Amino acid sequence: MTARRWRVAIAGAGPAGLFLAEELLQSPHPIEIEFFEQMPEPFGLVRYGVAPDHPHTRRVALHLERILAHPRVRLHTCARVGRDLSLDELRARFDAVAIATGAADDRTLDIPGETLPNVWPSLHFAGWLNGHPKFSGLDIRLDVEEALIVGNGNVALDVARILCRTPAELAQFDLAPRARESMFRNCLRRIRVVGRRGPVQSSFGENELREFGDLAGIDFRIDPIVAMPSAADEAELAAPQSDRQRAVVAALREFASRPRPSEPRIELGFDFLRRPIAFSGSDAVKQATLEICRLDGEPFEQRAIPTGALQRVDAGLVIVSIGHRGRPIPGLPFDEVRGVIPTRNHRVVPGVYAVGWIKRGARGLIGHNRRDAMETARVILDDFENRNCTV
């Protein structure tokens, strides 16, 4: 007798959902998988969020395409669960439903002036570069001299690096037409990357930071705090688990020690212990007000404490890159603070699972979703075997 095929619906055809499908398809039991992707194209941030000057990351799409080509996989695009079809519909049609919708929204600062023209969340900027249907028509103006990038993670570095590129460098990369035209008219002369904590607490990756060292004509302006760590910072840097932090601080110090280029093209500053409290301008953003912070607490538990001291800087373009959050799905619990669907051992409610950033939060690289997918697939298969889809 032929075994009944188990049917699995996966909401979201990004890396997390596709890695999950790959694991499920390796089961000896026949499993059929249908993807329900809200965008016109699959692959999530691999398609719409990766920096165009990182084509090696985009090559992940080639592997993901092979998963979609499997004969027991179907893809439905422009199909958003909770809008175009309900969770109840999926649960009635499938043996299991996996939520892999990622972190589709930017976190906001919630400060005055954040809605001024030319203040943009990082996902909007990335979507504009990559031809996201919702963002490709944005009027992101680069005919200004000063840009402020808020955030101390790799996405902030991606934004800064792209804005530092010359037209000749940009010509090598796959940019959306409108973004390409605007980037070629880039008038920026100063870019400032700011974060509320210190360099030791930043989320920069060593490799992503060192890429700036290969760009020509960059006049680095590094916050002096990089060379003057506190006792708590010294303790964090000395810890065995702090390899990345030590490499990041070393890279920043190396940038600070470089002589000014003979023909400086753009000034790139890294400022720490500053948090934006307001943006101002009439027809568009013109200035940012930053509050100086200090660190307080034991090593690895230091918090940024506002001091009340203010600094005002010119900024005709602001990109806010302070993290992403998931969207709730009707019928499922949602943690508003963390921006995730909470799970217990990868299960949300009976027969419904979550995988990737919608479960863990927007942290880690694309490849980190693979381990999560393996663990989630194991739980789904165990529930199938035990006929026990319970939380």
Disulfide bonds with the S-S distance in Angstrom:
none
